[in-house]
Amino acid sequence: MNASFRCPECGQPVEDGLIEMVFEVGDNRVTVSNVPAKVCPNCGQEFVDGYAAENINRLVDRVIEDVDSYAKKMTRPLIIPRQIVITA
Ligand SMILES: [Zn+2]
């Protein structure tokens, strides 16, 4: 993506920004903040670079696995929805 990348929704040039991505996996909610992205100032569409998105997905998978294996070691099951926040 370069500076001339335009929003496919409305055709406005997008700007660099940091966004928050939320993943819901089972009972887990994983929020990844400070993700570098292109943001449309007009309609708010967010575009994450494919390579970055792939890395974030992998990171989220790892975190979910770790949390689940930790939860299994607890004598009492976690009954509250889990909220995990990762700052990229
Ligand atoms: Zn737009």
PDB file of the backbone (N, CA, C, O) and the ligand in Angstrom, with CONECT records:
HET     ZN  A 101       1
ATOM      1  N   MET A   1       0.853  -1.204   0.000  1.00  0.00           N
ATOM      2  CA  MET A   1       0.000   0.000   0.000  1.00  0.00           C
ATOM      3  C   MET A   1       0.884   1.249   0.000  1.00  0.00           C
ATOM      4  O   MET A   1       1.898   1.296   0.696  1.00  0.00           O
ATOM      5  N   ASN A   2       0.507   2.230  -0.760  1.00  0.00           N
ATOM      6  CA  ASN A   2       1.266   3.465  -0.759  1.00  0.00           C
ATOM      7  C   ASN A   2       0.331   4.649  -0.518  1.00  0.00           C
ATOM      8  O   ASN A   2      -0.857   4.481  -0.244  1.00  0.00           O
ATOM      9  N   ALA A   3       0.900   5.846  -0.628  1.00  0.00           N
ATOM     10  CA  ALA A   3       0.151   7.049  -0.267  1.00  0.00           C
ATOM     11  C   ALA A   3      -1.051   7.289  -1.179  1.00  0.00           C
ATOM     12  O   ALA A   3      -2.000   7.977  -0.803  1.00  0.00           O
ATOM     13  N   SER A   4      -1.000   6.710  -2.388  1.00  0.00           N
ATOM     14  CA  SER A   4      -2.090   6.972  -3.322  1.00  0.00           C
ATOM     15  C   SER A   4      -3.223   5.957  -3.182  1.00  0.00           C
ATOM     16  O   SER A   4      -4.174   5.978  -3.964  1.00  0.00           O
ATOM     17  N   PHE A   5      -3.126   5.072  -2.194  1.00  0.00           N
ATOM     18  CA  PHE A   5      -4.183   4.091  -1.968  1.00  0.00           C
ATOM     19  C   PHE A   5      -5.480   4.798  -1.601  1.00  0.00           C
ATOM     20  O   PHE A   5      -5.512   5.651  -0.713  1.00  0.00           O
ATOM     21  N   ARG A   6      -6.534   4.432  -2.291  1.00  0.00           N
ATOM     22  CA  ARG A   6      -7.825   5.082  -2.035  1.00  0.00           C
ATOM     23  C   ARG A   6      -8.839   4.076  -1.498  1.00  0.00           C
ATOM     24  O   ARG A   6      -8.797   2.882  -1.793  1.00  0.00           O
ATOM     25  N   CYS A   7      -9.728   4.605  -0.715  1.00  0.00           N
ATOM     26  CA  CYS A   7     -10.783   3.789  -0.131  1.00  0.00           C
ATOM     27  C   CYS A   7     -11.686   3.224  -1.232  1.00  0.00           C
ATOM     28  O   CYS A   7     -12.239   3.991  -2.021  1.00  0.00           O
ATOM     29  N   PRO A   8     -11.847   1.898  -1.301  1.00  0.00           N
ATOM     30  CA  PRO A   8     -12.722   1.333  -2.336  1.00  0.00           C
ATOM     31  C   PRO A   8     -14.204   1.664  -2.109  1.00  0.00           C
ATOM     32  O   PRO A   8     -15.020   1.550  -3.024  1.00  0.00           O
ATOM     33  N   GLU A   9     -14.535   2.070  -0.896  1.00  0.00           N
ATOM     34  CA  GLU A   9     -15.936   2.404  -0.588  1.00  0.00           C
ATOM     35  C   GLU A   9     -16.324   3.770  -1.125  1.00  0.00           C
ATOM     36  O   GLU A   9     -17.379   3.927  -1.741  1.00  0.00           O
ATOM     37  N   CYS A  10     -15.468   4.759  -0.889  1.00  0.00           N
ATOM     38  CA  CYS A  10     -15.858   6.128  -1.234  1.00  0.00           C
ATOM     39  C   CYS A  10     -14.829   6.864  -2.079  1.00  0.00           C
ATOM     40  O   CYS A  10     -15.077   7.998  -2.490  1.00  0.00           O
ATOM     41  N   GLY A  11     -13.661   6.242  -2.353  1.00  0.00           N
ATOM     42  CA  GLY A  11     -12.681   6.852  -3.238  1.00  0.00           C
ATOM     43  C   GLY A  11     -11.793   7.918  -2.618  1.00  0.00           C
ATOM     44  O   GLY A  11     -11.002   8.546  -3.321  1.00  0.00           O
ATOM     45  N   GLN A  12     -11.911   8.135  -1.298  1.00  0.00           N
ATOM     46  CA  GLN A  12     -11.061   9.121  -0.627  1.00  0.00           C
ATOM     47  C   GLN A  12      -9.672   8.504  -0.372  1.00  0.00           C
ATOM     48  O   GLN A  12      -9.554   7.305  -0.121  1.00  0.00           O
ATOM     49  N   PRO A  13      -8.617   9.350  -0.442  1.00  0.00           N
ATOM     50  CA  PRO A  13      -7.291   8.828  -0.067  1.00  0.00           C
ATOM     51  C   PRO A  13      -7.289   8.461   1.417  1.00  0.00           C
ATOM     52  O   PRO A  13      -7.820   9.201   2.246  1.00  0.00           O
ATOM     53  N   VAL A  14      -6.699   7.332   1.742  1.00  0.00           N
ATOM     54  CA  VAL A  14      -6.685   6.902   3.141  1.00  0.00           C
ATOM     55  C   VAL A  14      -5.468   7.483   3.859  1.00  0.00           C
ATOM     56  O   VAL A  14      -4.498   7.890   3.219  1.00  0.00           O
ATOM     57  N   GLU A  15      -5.523   7.519   5.172  1.00  0.00           N
ATOM     58  CA  GLU A  15      -4.436   8.055   5.991  1.00  0.00           C
ATOM     59  C   GLU A  15      -3.873   6.966   6.879  1.00  0.00           C
ATOM     60  O   GLU A  15      -4.549   5.983   7.185  1.00  0.00           O
ATOM     61  N   ASP A  16      -2.613   7.151   7.295  1.00  0.00           N
ATOM     62  CA  ASP A  16      -2.013   6.212   8.236  1.00  0.00           C
ATOM     63  C   ASP A  16      -2.638   6.404   9.608  1.00  0.00           C
ATOM     64  O   ASP A  16      -2.895   7.527  10.041  1.00  0.00           O
ATOM     65  N   GLY A  17      -2.874   5.307  10.271  1.00  0.00           N
ATOM     66  CA  GLY A  17      -3.440   5.419  11.609  1.00  0.00           C
ATOM     67  C   GLY A  17      -3.195   4.141  12.401  1.00  0.00           C
ATOM     68  O   GLY A  17      -2.647   3.168  11.884  1.00  0.00           O
ATOM     69  N   LEU A  18      -3.603   4.161  13.640  1.00  0.00           N
ATOM     70  CA  LEU A  18      -3.513   2.982  14.499  1.00  0.00           C
ATOM     71  C   LEU A  18      -4.931   2.573  14.869  1.00  0.00           C
ATOM     72  O   LEU A  18      -5.733   3.396  15.309  1.00  0.00           O
ATOM     73  N   ILE A  19      -5.224   1.313  14.687  1.00  0.00           N
ATOM     74  CA  ILE A  19      -6.576   0.845  14.963  1.00  0.00           C
ATOM     75  C   ILE A  19      -6.556  -0.247  16.030  1.00  0.00           C
ATOM     76  O   ILE A  19      -5.499  -0.700  16.468  1.00  0.00           O
ATOM     77  N   GLU A  20      -7.744  -0.647  16.427  1.00  0.00           N
ATOM     78  CA  GLU A  20      -7.916  -1.711  17.399  1.00  0.00           C
ATOM     79  C   GLU A  20      -8.639  -2.848  16.686  1.00  0.00           C
ATOM     80  O   GLU A  20      -9.655  -2.628  16.028  1.00  0.00           O
ATOM     81  N   MET A  21      -8.113  -4.067  16.819  1.00  0.00           N
ATOM     82  CA  MET A  21      -8.779  -5.222  16.222  1.00  0.00           C
ATOM     83  C   MET A  21      -9.298  -6.106  17.335  1.00  0.00           C
ATOM     84  O   MET A  21      -8.581  -6.385  18.296  1.00  0.00           O
ATOM     85  N   VAL A  22     -10.538  -6.548  17.214  1.00  0.00           N
ATOM     86  CA  VAL A  22     -11.142  -7.400  18.243  1.00  0.00           C
ATOM     87  C   VAL A  22     -11.437  -8.758  17.645  1.00  0.00           C
ATOM     88  O   VAL A  22     -12.056  -8.866  16.586  1.00  0.00           O
ATOM     89  N   PHE A  23     -10.984  -9.799  18.338  1.00  0.00           N
ATOM     90  CA  PHE A  23     -11.225 -11.172  17.906  1.00  0.00           C
ATOM     91  C   PHE A  23     -12.047 -11.865  18.982  1.00  0.00           C
ATOM     92  O   PHE A  23     -11.722 -11.773  20.166  1.00  0.00           O
ATOM     93  N   GLU A  24     -13.093 -12.548  18.587  1.00  0.00           N
ATOM     94  CA  GLU A  24     -13.889 -13.312  19.532  1.00  0.00           C
ATOM     95  C   GLU A  24     -13.692 -14.781  19.205  1.00  0.00           C
ATOM     96  O   GLU A  24     -14.073 -15.247  18.132  1.00  0.00           O
ATOM     97  N   VAL A  25     -13.093 -15.505  20.140  1.00  0.00           N
ATOM     98  CA  VAL A  25     -12.852 -16.933  19.951  1.00  0.00           C
ATOM     99  C   VAL A  25     -13.453 -17.645  21.145  1.00  0.00           C
ATOM    100  O   VAL A  25     -12.908 -17.577  22.246  1.00  0.00           O
ATOM    101  N   GLY A  26     -14.568 -18.327  20.943  1.00  0.00           N
ATOM    102  CA  GLY A  26     -15.248 -18.977  22.052  1.00  0.00           C
ATOM    103  C   GLY A  26     -15.607 -17.953  23.103  1.00  0.00           C
ATOM    104  O   GLY A  26     -16.252 -16.948  22.802  1.00  0.00           O
ATOM    105  N   ASP A  27     -15.189 -18.203  24.351  1.00  0.00           N
ATOM    106  CA  ASP A  27     -15.476 -17.276  25.446  1.00  0.00           C
ATOM    107  C   ASP A  27     -14.446 -16.160  25.521  1.00  0.00           C
ATOM    108  O   ASP A  27     -14.557 -15.258  26.351  1.00  0.00           O
ATOM    109  N   ASN A  28     -13.467 -16.222  24.672  1.00  0.00           N
ATOM    110  CA  ASN A  28     -12.370 -15.270  24.763  1.00  0.00           C
ATOM    111  C   ASN A  28     -12.581 -14.100  23.822  1.00  0.00           C
ATOM    112  O   ASN A  28     -13.007 -14.249  22.676  1.00  0.00           O
ATOM    113  N   ARG A  29     -12.269 -12.949  24.346  1.00  0.00           N
ATOM    114  CA  ARG A  29     -12.271 -11.763  23.499  1.00  0.00           C
ATOM    115  C   ARG A  29     -10.852 -11.203  23.540  1.00  0.00           C
ATOM    116  O   ARG A  29     -10.338 -10.852  24.602  1.00  0.00           O
ATOM    117  N   VAL A  30     -10.249 -11.129  22.400  1.00  0.00           N
ATOM    118  CA  VAL A  30      -8.883 -10.634  22.331  1.00  0.00           C
ATOM    119  C   VAL A  30      -8.886  -9.315  21.579  1.00  0.00           C
ATOM    120  O   VAL A  30      -9.330  -9.237  20.433  1.00  0.00           O
ATOM    121  N   THR A  31      -8.389  -8.291  22.236  1.00  0.00           N
ATOM    122  CA  THR A  31      -8.298  -6.980  21.610  1.00  0.00           C
ATOM    123  C   THR A  31      -6.834  -6.687  21.315  1.00  0.00           C
ATOM    124  O   THR A  31      -5.999  -6.725  22.218  1.00  0.00           O
ATOM    125  N   VAL A  32      -6.525  -6.402  20.087  1.00  0.00           N
ATOM    126  CA  VAL A  32      -5.168  -6.006  19.720  1.00  0.00           C
ATOM    127  C   VAL A  32      -5.218  -4.528  19.381  1.00  0.00           C
ATOM    128  O   VAL A  32      -5.896  -4.113  18.441  1.00  0.00           O
ATOM    129  N   SER A  33      -4.493  -3.742  20.160  1.00  0.00           N
ATOM    130  CA  SER A  33      -4.533  -2.304  19.917  1.00  0.00           C
ATOM    131  C   SER A  33      -3.247  -1.829  19.270  1.00  0.00           C
ATOM    132  O   SER A  33      -2.256  -2.557  19.219  1.00  0.00           O
ATOM    133  N   ASN A  34      -3.271  -0.626  18.787  1.00  0.00           N
ATOM    134  CA  ASN A  34      -2.125  -0.009  18.104  1.00  0.00           C
ATOM    135  C   ASN A  34      -1.674  -0.790  16.876  1.00  0.00           C
ATOM    136  O   ASN A  34      -0.477  -0.934  16.627  1.00  0.00           O
ATOM    137  N   VAL A  35      -2.631  -1.288  16.120  1.00  0.00           N
ATOM    138  CA  VAL A  35      -2.300  -1.975  14.872  1.00  0.00           C
ATOM    139  C   VAL A  35      -2.148  -0.918  13.781  1.00  0.00           C
ATOM    140  O   VAL A  35      -3.076  -0.149  13.530  1.00  0.00           O
ATOM    141  N   PRO A  36      -0.976  -0.875  13.128  1.00  0.00           N
ATOM    142  CA  PRO A  36      -0.804   0.107  12.054  1.00  0.00           C
ATOM    143  C   PRO A  36      -1.748  -0.227  10.904  1.00  0.00           C
ATOM    144  O   PRO A  36      -1.819  -1.377  10.468  1.00  0.00           O
ATOM    145  N   ALA A  37      -2.456   0.752  10.424  1.00  0.00           N
ATOM    146  CA  ALA A  37      -3.427   0.516   9.359  1.00  0.00           C
ATOM    147  C   ALA A  37      -3.640   1.788   8.555  1.00  0.00           C
ATOM    148  O   ALA A  37      -3.228   2.880   8.949  1.00  0.00           O
ATOM    149  N   LYS A  38      -4.292   1.610   7.424  1.00  0.00           N
ATOM    150  CA  LYS A  38      -4.754   2.763   6.643  1.00  0.00           C
ATOM    151  C   LYS A  38      -6.212   2.982   7.020  1.00  0.00           C
ATOM    152  O   LYS A  38      -7.012   2.047   7.045  1.00  0.00           O
ATOM    153  N   VAL A  39      -6.535   4.220   7.310  1.00  0.00           N
ATOM    154  CA  VAL A  39      -7.902   4.527   7.735  1.00  0.00           C
ATOM    155  C   VAL A  39      -8.488   5.575   6.799  1.00  0.00           C
ATOM    156  O   VAL A  39      -7.849   6.582   6.494  1.00  0.00           O
ATOM    157  N   CYS A  40      -9.710   5.324   6.349  1.00  0.00           N
ATOM    158  CA  CYS A  40     -10.391   6.297   5.505  1.00  0.00           C
ATOM    159  C   CYS A  40     -10.974   7.394   6.389  1.00  0.00           C
ATOM    160  O   CYS A  40     -11.792   7.109   7.264  1.00  0.00           O
ATOM    161  N   PRO A  41     -10.562   8.656   6.173  1.00  0.00           N
ATOM    162  CA  PRO A  41     -11.062   9.747   7.031  1.00  0.00           C
ATOM    163  C   PRO A  41     -12.524  10.074   6.726  1.00  0.00           C
ATOM    164  O   PRO A  41     -13.191  10.748   7.510  1.00  0.00           O
ATOM    165  N   ASN A  42     -13.012   9.597   5.595  1.00  0.00           N
ATOM    166  CA  ASN A  42     -14.376   9.923   5.185  1.00  0.00           C
ATOM    167  C   ASN A  42     -15.407   8.944   5.754  1.00  0.00           C
ATOM    168  O   ASN A  42     -16.367   9.360   6.402  1.00  0.00           O
ATOM    169  N   CYS A  43     -15.202   7.616   5.507  1.00  0.00           N
ATOM    170  CA  CYS A  43     -16.214   6.661   5.922  1.00  0.00           C
ATOM    171  C   CYS A  43     -15.749   5.752   7.058  1.00  0.00           C
ATOM    172  O   CYS A  43     -16.523   4.939   7.563  1.00  0.00           O
ATOM    173  N   GLY A  44     -14.476   5.892   7.460  1.00  0.00           N
ATOM    174  CA  GLY A  44     -14.005   5.130   8.612  1.00  0.00           C
ATOM    175  C   GLY A  44     -13.564   3.711   8.311  1.00  0.00           C
ATOM    176  O   GLY A  44     -13.245   2.958   9.232  1.00  0.00           O
ATOM    177  N   GLN A  45     -13.539   3.331   7.050  1.00  0.00           N
ATOM    178  CA  GLN A  45     -13.045   1.999   6.681  1.00  0.00           C
ATOM    179  C   GLN A  45     -11.593   1.856   7.117  1.00  0.00           C
ATOM    180  O   GLN A  45     -10.806   2.797   7.022  1.00  0.00           O
ATOM    181  N   GLU A  46     -11.250   0.654   7.599  1.00  0.00           N
ATOM    182  CA  GLU A  46      -9.891   0.405   8.059  1.00  0.00           C
ATOM    183  C   GLU A  46      -9.278  -0.704   7.220  1.00  0.00           C
ATOM    184  O   GLU A  46      -9.927  -1.708   6.928  1.00  0.00           O
ATOM    185  N   PHE A  47      -8.034  -0.514   6.839  1.00  0.00           N
ATOM    186  CA  PHE A  47      -7.344  -1.499   6.008  1.00  0.00           C
ATOM    187  C   PHE A  47      -6.037  -1.885   6.670  1.00  0.00           C
ATOM    188  O   PHE A  47      -5.157  -1.051   6.884  1.00  0.00           O
ATOM    189  N   VAL A  48      -5.925  -3.175   6.992  1.00  0.00           N
ATOM    190  CA  VAL A  48      -4.700  -3.668   7.603  1.00  0.00           C
ATOM    191  C   VAL A  48      -3.909  -4.408   6.538  1.00  0.00           C
ATOM    192  O   VAL A  48      -4.457  -5.229   5.802  1.00  0.00           O
ATOM    193  N   ASP A  49      -2.647  -4.119   6.461  1.00  0.00           N
ATOM    194  CA  ASP A  49      -1.727  -4.798   5.561  1.00  0.00           C
ATOM    195  C   ASP A  49      -1.831  -6.316   5.749  1.00  0.00           C
ATOM    196  O   ASP A  49      -1.883  -6.803   6.879  1.00  0.00           O
ATOM    197  N   GLY A  50      -1.861  -7.056   4.640  1.00  0.00           N
ATOM    198  CA  GLY A  50      -2.047  -8.510   4.709  1.00  0.00           C
ATOM    199  C   GLY A  50      -1.012  -9.215   5.563  1.00  0.00           C
ATOM    200  O   GLY A  50      -1.337 -10.141   6.307  1.00  0.00           O
ATOM    201  N   TYR A  51       0.235  -8.777   5.456  1.00  0.00           N
ATOM    202  CA  TYR A  51       1.312  -9.401   6.218  1.00  0.00           C
ATOM    203  C   TYR A  51       1.119  -9.160   7.705  1.00  0.00           C
ATOM    204  O   TYR A  51       1.277 -10.077   8.511  1.00  0.00           O
ATOM    205  N   ALA A  52       0.779  -7.937   8.071  1.00  0.00           N
ATOM    206  CA  ALA A  52       0.540  -7.603   9.474  1.00  0.00           C
ATOM    207  C   ALA A  52      -0.662  -8.381  10.015  1.00  0.00           C
ATOM    208  O   ALA A  52      -0.635  -8.875  11.142  1.00  0.00           O
ATOM    209  N   ALA A  53      -1.712  -8.484   9.202  1.00  0.00           N
ATOM    210  CA  ALA A  53      -2.921  -9.199   9.630  1.00  0.00           C
ATOM    211  C   ALA A  53      -2.614 -10.665   9.905  1.00  0.00           C
ATOM    212  O   ALA A  53      -3.133 -11.255  10.853  1.00  0.00           O
ATOM    213  N   GLU A  54      -1.756 -11.245   9.055  1.00  0.00           N
ATOM    214  CA  GLU A  54      -1.372 -12.643   9.224  1.00  0.00           C
ATOM    215  C   GLU A  54      -0.624 -12.842  10.542  1.00  0.00           C
ATOM    216  O   GLU A  54      -0.887 -13.790  11.282  1.00  0.00           O
ATOM    217  N   ASN A  55       0.306 -11.940  10.818  1.00  0.00           N
ATOM    218  CA  ASN A  55       1.066 -12.023  12.067  1.00  0.00           C
ATOM    219  C   ASN A  55       0.165 -11.856  13.277  1.00  0.00           C
ATOM    220  O   ASN A  55       0.346 -12.532  14.289  1.00  0.00           O
ATOM    221  N   ILE A  56      -0.795 -10.966  13.177  1.00  0.00           N
ATOM    222  CA  ILE A  56      -1.708 -10.725  14.296  1.00  0.00           C
ATOM    223  C   ILE A  56      -2.574 -11.956  14.524  1.00  0.00           C
ATOM    224  O   ILE A  56      -2.798 -12.351  15.668  1.00  0.00           O
ATOM    225  N   ASN A  57      -3.067 -12.570  13.440  1.00  0.00           N
ATOM    226  CA  ASN A  57      -3.871 -13.787  13.583  1.00  0.00           C
ATOM    227  C   ASN A  57      -3.087 -14.884  14.281  1.00  0.00           C
ATOM    228  O   ASN A  57      -3.622 -15.598  15.129  1.00  0.00           O
ATOM    229  N   ARG A  58      -1.831 -15.011  13.925  1.00  0.00           N
ATOM    230  CA  ARG A  58      -0.970 -16.032  14.528  1.00  0.00           C
ATOM    231  C   ARG A  58      -0.777 -15.738  16.017  1.00  0.00           C
ATOM    232  O   ARG A  58      -0.845 -16.635  16.858  1.00  0.00           O
ATOM    233  N   LEU A  59      -0.538 -14.474  16.319  1.00  0.00           N
ATOM    234  CA  LEU A  59      -0.354 -14.048  17.702  1.00  0.00           C
ATOM    235  C   LEU A  59      -1.611 -14.330  18.530  1.00  0.00           C
ATOM    236  O   LEU A  59      -1.524 -14.814  19.659  1.00  0.00           O
ATOM    237  N   VAL A  60      -2.765 -14.025  17.963  1.00  0.00           N
ATOM    238  CA  VAL A  60      -4.026 -14.239  18.672  1.00  0.00           C
ATOM    239  C   VAL A  60      -4.235 -15.732  18.933  1.00  0.00           C
ATOM    240  O   VAL A  60      -4.661 -16.121  20.020  1.00  0.00           O
ATOM    241  N   ASP A  61      -3.932 -16.574  17.926  1.00  0.00           N
ATOM    242  CA  ASP A  61      -4.043 -18.026  18.106  1.00  0.00           C
ATOM    243  C   ASP A  61      -3.181 -18.507  19.265  1.00  0.00           C
ATOM    244  O   ASP A  61      -3.621 -19.315  20.082  1.00  0.00           O
ATOM    245  N   ARG A  62      -1.963 -18.010  19.331  1.00  0.00           N
ATOM    246  CA  ARG A  62      -1.033 -18.392  20.398  1.00  0.00           C
ATOM    247  C   ARG A  62      -1.578 -17.981  21.760  1.00  0.00           C
ATOM    248  O   ARG A  62      -1.549 -18.761  22.712  1.00  0.00           O
ATOM    249  N   VAL A  63      -2.067 -16.770  21.843  1.00  0.00           N
ATOM    250  CA  VAL A  63      -2.585 -16.239  23.107  1.00  0.00           C
ATOM    251  C   VAL A  63      -3.790 -17.067  23.565  1.00  0.00           C
ATOM    252  O   VAL A  63      -3.894 -17.411  24.742  1.00  0.00           O
ATOM    253  N   ILE A  64      -4.689 -17.384  22.647  1.00  0.00           N
ATOM    254  CA  ILE A  64      -5.877 -18.182  22.985  1.00  0.00           C
ATOM    255  C   ILE A  64      -5.448 -19.558  23.510  1.00  0.00           C
ATOM    256  O   ILE A  64      -5.989 -20.043  24.503  1.00  0.00           O
ATOM    257  N   GLU A  65      -4.483 -20.177  22.843  1.00  0.00           N
ATOM    258  CA  GLU A  65      -3.974 -21.488  23.281  1.00  0.00           C
ATOM    259  C   GLU A  65      -3.416 -21.396  24.698  1.00  0.00           C
ATOM    260  O   GLU A  65      -3.709 -22.240  25.544  1.00  0.00           O
ATOM    261  N   ASP A  66      -2.615 -20.371  24.948  1.00  0.00           N
ATOM    262  CA  ASP A  66      -2.004 -20.193  26.264  1.00  0.00           C
ATOM    263  C   ASP A  66      -3.065 -19.972  27.335  1.00  0.00           C
ATOM    264  O   ASP A  66      -2.992 -20.549  28.421  1.00  0.00           O
ATOM    265  N   VAL A  67      -4.026 -19.155  27.032  1.00  0.00           N
ATOM    266  CA  VAL A  67      -5.078 -18.853  28.006  1.00  0.00           C
ATOM    267  C   VAL A  67      -5.901 -20.103  28.289  1.00  0.00           C
ATOM    268  O   VAL A  67      -6.247 -20.376  29.439  1.00  0.00           O
ATOM    269  N   ASP A  68      -6.215 -20.867  27.235  1.00  0.00           N
ATOM    270  CA  ASP A  68      -6.999 -22.082  27.424  1.00  0.00           C
ATOM    271  C   ASP A  68      -6.250 -23.115  28.252  1.00  0.00           C
ATOM    272  O   ASP A  68      -6.848 -23.762  29.111  1.00  0.00           O
ATOM    273  N   SER A  69      -4.954 -23.284  28.012  1.00  0.00           N
ATOM    274  CA  SER A  69      -4.209 -24.276  28.783  1.00  0.00           C
ATOM    275  C   SER A  69      -4.048 -23.805  30.232  1.00  0.00           C
ATOM    276  O   SER A  69      -4.024 -24.623  31.152  1.00  0.00           O
ATOM    277  N   TYR A  70      -3.941 -22.515  30.432  1.00  0.00           N
ATOM    278  CA  TYR A  70      -3.882 -21.964  31.787  1.00  0.00           C
ATOM    279  C   TYR A  70      -5.225 -22.176  32.493  1.00  0.00           C
ATOM    280  O   TYR A  70      -5.266 -22.544  33.667  1.00  0.00           O
ATOM    281  N   ALA A  71      -6.307 -21.943  31.773  1.00  0.00           N
ATOM    282  CA  ALA A  71      -7.647 -22.083  32.362  1.00  0.00           C
ATOM    283  C   ALA A  71      -7.912 -23.523  32.787  1.00  0.00           C
ATOM    284  O   ALA A  71      -8.593 -23.759  33.785  1.00  0.00           O
ATOM    285  N   LYS A  72      -7.375 -24.493  32.036  1.00  0.00           N
ATOM    286  CA  LYS A  72      -7.571 -25.912  32.359  1.00  0.00           C
ATOM    287  C   LYS A  72      -6.865 -26.303  33.649  1.00  0.00           C
ATOM    288  O   LYS A  72      -7.270 -27.260  34.310  1.00  0.00           O
ATOM    289  N   LYS A  73      -5.816 -25.577  34.015  1.00  0.00           N
ATOM    290  CA  LYS A  73      -5.067 -25.878  35.241  1.00  0.00           C
ATOM    291  C   LYS A  73      -5.760 -25.327  36.477  1.00  0.00           C
ATOM    292  O   LYS A  73      -5.419 -25.711  37.595  1.00  0.00           O
ATOM    293  N   MET A  74      -6.707 -24.453  36.301  1.00  0.00           N
ATOM    294  CA  MET A  74      -7.411 -23.866  37.435  1.00  0.00           C
ATOM    295  C   MET A  74      -8.381 -24.897  38.003  1.00  0.00           C
ATOM    296  O   MET A  74      -8.989 -25.674  37.266  1.00  0.00           O
ATOM    297  N   THR A  75      -8.512 -24.887  39.332  1.00  0.00           N
ATOM    298  CA  THR A  75      -9.406 -25.855  39.956  1.00  0.00           C
ATOM    299  C   THR A  75     -10.865 -25.500  39.682  1.00  0.00           C
ATOM    300  O   THR A  75     -11.723 -26.373  39.560  1.00  0.00           O
ATOM    301  N   ARG A  76     -11.119 -24.211  39.590  1.00  0.00           N
ATOM    302  CA  ARG A  76     -12.466 -23.779  39.254  1.00  0.00           C
ATOM    303  C   ARG A  76     -12.450 -23.175  37.856  1.00  0.00           C
ATOM    304  O   ARG A  76     -11.553 -22.400  37.522  1.00  0.00           O
ATOM    305  N   PRO A  77     -13.430 -23.524  37.047  1.00  0.00           N
ATOM    306  CA  PRO A  77     -13.417 -22.954  35.687  1.00  0.00           C
ATOM    307  C   PRO A  77     -13.642 -21.443  35.712  1.00  0.00           C
ATOM    308  O   PRO A  77     -14.340 -20.904  36.571  1.00  0.00           O
ATOM    309  N   LEU A  78     -13.045 -20.813  34.774  1.00  0.00           N
ATOM    310  CA  LEU A  78     -13.261 -19.371  34.635  1.00  0.00           C
ATOM    311  C   LEU A  78     -14.660 -19.164  34.071  1.00  0.00           C
ATOM    312  O   LEU A  78     -14.987 -19.663  32.995  1.00  0.00           O
ATOM    313  N   ILE A  79     -15.463 -18.438  34.794  1.00  0.00           N
ATOM    314  CA  ILE A  79     -16.832 -18.249  34.314  1.00  0.00           C
ATOM    315  C   ILE A  79     -17.065 -16.854  33.743  1.00  0.00           C
ATOM    316  O   ILE A  79     -18.092 -16.590  33.118  1.00  0.00           O
ATOM    317  N   ILE A  80     -16.109 -15.976  33.964  1.00  0.00           N
ATOM    318  CA  ILE A  80     -16.275 -14.641  33.399  1.00  0.00           C
ATOM    319  C   ILE A  80     -15.725 -14.625  31.975  1.00  0.00           C
ATOM    320  O   ILE A  80     -14.749 -15.314  31.678  1.00  0.00           O
ATOM    321  N   PRO A  81     -16.335 -13.855  31.112  1.00  0.00           N
ATOM    322  CA  PRO A  81     -15.774 -13.726  29.765  1.00  0.00           C
ATOM    323  C   PRO A  81     -14.362 -13.153  29.880  1.00  0.00           C
ATOM    324  O   PRO A  81     -14.114 -12.198  30.615  1.00  0.00           O
ATOM    325  N   ARG A  82     -13.483 -13.742  29.160  1.00  0.00           N
ATOM    326  CA  ARG A  82     -12.095 -13.305  29.273  1.00  0.00           C
ATOM    327  C   ARG A  82     -11.794 -12.191  28.284  1.00  0.00           C
ATOM    328  O   ARG A  82     -12.146 -12.264  27.107  1.00  0.00           O
ATOM    329  N   GLN A  83     -11.172 -11.216  28.765  1.00  0.00           N
ATOM    330  CA  GLN A  83     -10.807 -10.074  27.928  1.00  0.00           C
ATOM    331  C   GLN A  83      -9.295  -9.976  27.921  1.00  0.00           C
ATOM    332  O   GLN A  83      -8.669  -9.783  28.963  1.00  0.00           O
ATOM    333  N   ILE A  84      -8.729 -10.107  26.773  1.00  0.00           N
ATOM    334  CA  ILE A  84      -7.271 -10.062  26.656  1.00  0.00           C
ATOM    335  C   ILE A  84      -6.913  -8.878  25.768  1.00  0.00           C
ATOM    336  O   ILE A  84      -7.463  -8.719  24.678  1.00  0.00           O
ATOM    337  N   VAL A  85      -6.013  -8.074  26.228  1.00  0.00           N
ATOM    338  CA  VAL A  85      -5.622  -6.915  25.434  1.00  0.00           C
ATOM    339  C   VAL A  85      -4.137  -7.022  25.094  1.00  0.00           C
ATOM    340  O   VAL A  85      -3.292  -7.168  25.977  1.00  0.00           O
ATOM    341  N   ILE A  86      -3.845  -6.949  23.830  1.00  0.00           N
ATOM    342  CA  ILE A  86      -2.466  -6.983  23.350  1.00  0.00           C
ATOM    343  C   ILE A  86      -2.169  -5.632  22.731  1.00  0.00           C
ATOM    344  O   ILE A  86      -2.953  -5.123  21.931  1.00  0.00           O
ATOM    345  N   THR A  87      -1.061  -5.064  23.092  1.00  0.00           N
ATOM    346  CA  THR A  87      -0.654  -3.831  22.427  1.00  0.00           C
ATOM    347  C   THR A  87       0.464  -4.159  21.452  1.00  0.00           C
ATOM    348  O   THR A  87       1.548  -4.584  21.853  1.00  0.00           O
ATOM    349  N   ALA A  88       0.194  -3.958  20.173  1.00  0.00           N
ATOM    350  CA  ALA A  88       1.173  -4.310  19.134  1.00  0.00           C
ATOM    351  C   ALA A  88       2.331  -3.321  19.163  1.00  0.00           C
ATOM    352  O   ALA A  88       3.263  -3.439  18.367  1.00  0.00           O
TER     353      ALA A  88
HETATM  354 ZN    ZN A 101     -14.023   5.631   2.608  1.00  0.00          ZN2+
END
